[in-house]
Structure formats: structure tokens, C-alpha cells
Amino acid sequence: MLNGVQTVVLDLDGTLYDKTGLARRMVRRLWWCLPLLAAERLARRNMHYVQYASEEEFFEAFFTHMSRGHWWGVNVAATWYDTVYMPTMIRLIHRYHKPRSEVMALVEEAKAKGLQLAIYSDYGCVVEKLEALGIDPKPFELLIAAPQLGALKPSEPCARRMLEMLGAKPETTLFVGDRDDKDGASARAVGAKFLQI
């Protein structure tokens, strides 16, 4: 699979670990704020294929979507996301999830061959999630979430910008992910290879 590959770009959630049960645990843990959880999901769905100029613009739009039609404002949505939602997800990953052995074997093989490694997530807190899984972030040359580049996967401009940051050529890059509609579509958008987990 790594023949002709110089760069391996891995998705995080669902790829580095099996996220089965995570959504259910999030709902159980955050039952007291179910409307905010539902608003986060809806905002994420509504913002696919919308490109913003910066991370700040993306999150301003994201939290505005989350607040539309609800009693809470943008600041409440942002504070909840940063201080409740993401920390809860990280704690649950640490407690209940382990890295996928087959993906970690691929990472080790890529490292042994001297290939460039990157994490390209649709969520933030990449370093914190890697640490929660017990994965050393040091071997990865780039750790980035698509919203930092102004959109969600499978944004072509975000995927291109990420490859530019790595100095990687699409034709020698392998995207590894669990979702064809996000990770696979990102790879196809830039002309890279894709391996679905």
C-alpha cells in the first residue's frame, strides 16, 4: 500500500481509534445539555461545503449556527464547546478507546520507511486526543484540523492547503480514513490515494 507513497495523511476520530459507542457515551455524560449537543450536530451538517477565509470566521459561523433559534447566544455556545464538549470527548476517548492496531502498524511501517506523517482531523484538540490514546504526537510533521483552515472535510481548498503546508505532492500522498464521504472525498479532490479503514 505504501509503494510510491512519500506522505501519509491520517484522519483521527474513527481512524486512529474505533469510535463505536463514543456518541452514546457523550449523550449519557452530557444529558443535561442535549439541545446543545443536537445543535452542534446540526451546525456541523449545515456547514459542509462552505469555505471560510480563516479559522476565526469558521467558528464564528459555526457558533452562530448552533445558536440560531435557541435561548443561548454565540458566546454560550463557544464556551460550552471549548470547556464542556471537547474536554468530555477527550476524557471518554482516554477512558474507553484504544488505538487501532492495524493503523498503528501502518504508522510504524511509514516511520520505518522515513515517510512524512500527518494528522488531518475534522475536529480540534488533535494533540490532546493523541495523548488520550497514548500516541506520541512527535512523529507527525503536521497536526491540523480542517476548521483551522476554514472549513470541514471534504473541502478541496483545505486539503490543498494542508498538503502545501507539508510540501507534499498529491500523487505521492496516501489519505487514510474511516469515511469515504469525507476522507476519501478529500483525497479525490486533490488527486491523492485513499485507504479506507
C-alpha positions as CSV (number, residue, x, y, z in Angstrom):
1,M,0.0,0.0,0.0
2,L,2.9,2.4,0.7
3,N,4.6,1.8,-2.7
4,G,5.3,5.2,-4.3
5,V,4.0,7.0,-1.2
6,Q,6.0,9.8,0.4
7,T,3.3,11.2,2.7
8,V,0.7,9.5,4.8
9,V,-2.2,11.7,6.0
10,L,-4.3,10.1,8.7
11,D,-7.8,11.0,9.9
12,L,-8.1,10.9,13.7
13,D,-11.6,10.1,15.0
14,G,-12.8,6.8,13.7
15,T,-9.5,6.0,12.1
16,L,-6.8,6.0,14.7
17,Y,-9.4,4.5,17.1
18,D,-12.7,2.8,16.7
19,K,-15.2,5.4,17.9
20,T,-18.1,2.9,18.3
21,G,-20.0,3.9,21.5
22,L,-18.5,7.4,21.8
23,A,-21.6,9.2,20.7
24,R,-23.8,7.2,23.1
25,R,-21.4,7.9,26.0
26,M,-21.3,11.6,25.1
27,V,-25.1,11.7,25.3
28,R,-25.1,9.8,28.6
29,R,-22.5,12.1,30.1
30,L,-24.0,15.4,28.7
31,W,-27.7,14.5,29.1
32,W,-28.2,17.8,30.8
33,C,-27.3,19.7,27.6
34,L,-28.9,17.6,24.9
35,P,-30.2,20.7,23.0
36,L,-26.6,21.9,22.7
37,L,-25.4,18.5,21.5
38,A,-28.1,18.4,18.9
39,A,-27.3,22.0,17.8
40,E,-23.6,21.0,17.4
41,R,-24.5,18.1,15.2
42,L,-26.9,20.2,13.1
43,A,-24.4,23.0,12.7
44,R,-21.7,20.5,11.5
45,R,-24.1,19.1,8.9
46,N,-25.2,22.5,7.7
47,M,-21.7,23.7,7.2
48,H,-20.4,21.1,4.8
49,Y,-19.0,22.5,1.6
50,V,-18.9,26.1,3.0
51,Q,-15.4,27.6,2.9
52,Y,-14.4,30.4,5.2
53,A,-11.3,32.6,4.9
54,S,-10.0,31.7,8.4
55,E,-10.5,29.6,11.5
56,E,-12.0,32.6,13.3
57,E,-14.6,33.1,10.5
58,F,-15.4,29.3,10.5
59,F,-16.1,29.2,14.2
60,E,-18.0,32.5,14.2
61,A,-20.3,30.9,11.7
62,F,-20.3,27.6,13.5
63,F,-21.4,29.0,16.8
64,T,-23.9,31.3,15.1
65,H,-25.5,28.2,13.5
66,M,-25.5,26.5,16.9
67,S,-27.3,29.4,18.5
68,R,-29.9,30.0,15.8
69,G,-33.4,29.6,17.2
70,H,-32.2,28.9,20.8
71,W,-32.0,30.8,24.0
72,W,-28.3,30.7,24.2
73,G,-26.0,33.1,22.3
74,V,-22.8,32.6,20.4
75,N,-20.6,33.1,23.5
76,V,-22.5,30.5,25.4
77,A,-22.2,28.0,22.5
78,A,-18.5,28.7,22.2
79,T,-17.8,28.4,25.9
80,W,-19.8,25.1,26.1
81,Y,-17.9,23.7,23.1
82,D,-14.5,24.6,24.5
83,T,-15.0,23.9,28.2
84,V,-17.6,21.0,28.2
85,Y,-18.0,19.3,24.8
86,M,-14.4,18.8,23.7
87,P,-12.9,18.1,27.2
88,T,-15.7,15.5,27.7
89,M,-14.9,13.8,24.4
90,I,-11.2,13.7,25.3
91,R,-11.9,12.1,28.7
92,L,-14.1,9.5,27.2
93,I,-11.6,8.7,24.5
94,H,-8.9,8.2,27.2
95,R,-11.2,6.0,29.3
96,Y,-12.8,3.8,26.7
97,H,-10.8,3.8,23.5
98,K,-7.5,2.4,22.3
99,P,-5.6,2.9,19.1
100,R,-6.4,0.6,16.2
101,S,-3.6,-1.9,16.0
102,E,-3.7,-2.2,12.2
103,V,-3.5,1.6,11.8
104,M,-0.6,1.9,14.3
105,A,1.2,-0.9,12.3
106,L,0.8,1.3,9.2
107,V,2.1,4.3,11.1
108,E,5.1,2.2,12.2
109,E,5.8,1.0,8.7
110,A,5.6,4.5,7.4
111,K,8.0,5.7,10.1
112,A,10.4,2.9,9.3
113,K,10.4,3.9,5.6
114,G,11.1,7.5,6.5
115,L,7.7,8.7,5.1
116,Q,6.2,12.0,6.2
117,L,3.2,11.6,8.6
118,A,0.4,14.0,9.3
119,I,-3.0,14.0,11.1
120,Y,-5.8,15.8,9.3
121,S,-8.9,15.8,11.5
122,D,-12.4,17.3,11.2
123,Y,-12.3,18.2,14.9
124,G,-9.9,20.1,17.1
125,C,-7.8,19.1,20.1
126,V,-5.7,16.8,17.9
127,V,-2.7,16.7,20.4
128,E,-5.0,16.2,23.4
129,K,-6.8,13.3,21.6
130,L,-3.5,11.6,20.6
131,E,-2.2,11.9,24.2
132,A,-5.6,10.5,25.4
133,L,-5.0,7.5,23.2
134,G,-1.4,7.1,24.4
135,I,0.0,8.1,20.9
136,D,3.2,10.2,20.8
137,P,2.5,13.2,18.6
138,K,6.2,13.8,17.8
139,P,6.5,11.6,14.7
140,F,3.7,13.6,13.0
141,E,5.1,16.5,11.0
142,L,1.7,18.2,10.9
143,L,-1.3,18.0,13.3
144,I,-4.2,20.0,12.0
145,A,-8.0,20.2,12.0
146,A,-9.8,21.2,8.8
147,P,-11.6,24.1,10.7
148,Q,-8.2,25.7,11.3
149,L,-8.1,26.0,7.5
150,G,-11.6,27.5,7.3
151,A,-13.9,24.5,6.6
152,L,-14.9,20.9,7.2
153,K,-13.9,17.9,5.2
154,P,-14.0,17.3,2.3
155,S,-13.1,20.9,1.5
156,E,-10.7,20.9,-1.5
157,P,-9.1,24.2,-0.5
158,C,-8.4,22.9,3.0
159,A,-6.9,19.6,1.7
160,R,-4.7,21.5,-0.8
161,R,-3.6,24.0,1.9
162,M,-2.7,21.1,4.2
163,L,-0.6,19.4,1.5
164,E,1.1,22.7,0.8
165,M,2.0,23.1,4.5
166,L,3.6,19.6,4.3
167,G,5.3,20.4,0.9
168,A,3.6,17.1,-0.3
169,K,2.6,16.2,-3.8
170,P,-0.9,14.7,-4.2
171,E,0.3,11.9,-6.4
172,T,2.6,10.6,-3.7
173,T,0.2,11.1,-0.8
174,L,-2.0,8.5,0.8
175,F,-5.0,9.6,2.8
176,V,-6.1,7.1,5.4
177,G,-9.6,7.4,6.9
178,D,-12.8,5.7,8.0
179,R,-15.2,7.7,5.9
180,D,-15.3,7.7,2.1
181,D,-17.6,10.8,2.0
182,K,-15.1,12.9,4.0
183,D,-11.6,11.3,3.9
184,G,-12.0,9.6,0.5
185,A,-13.6,12.7,-1.0
186,S,-10.8,14.9,0.4
187,A,-8.2,12.6,-1.3
188,R,-10.1,12.5,-4.6
189,A,-10.5,16.3,-4.5
190,V,-6.7,16.8,-4.6
191,G,-5.8,13.7,-6.7
192,A,-4.3,11.6,-3.8
193,K,-4.7,7.9,-3.0
194,F,-7.1,6.8,-0.3
195,L,-7.2,3.8,2.0
196,Q,-10.5,3.3,3.9
197,I,-10.3,1.8,7.4
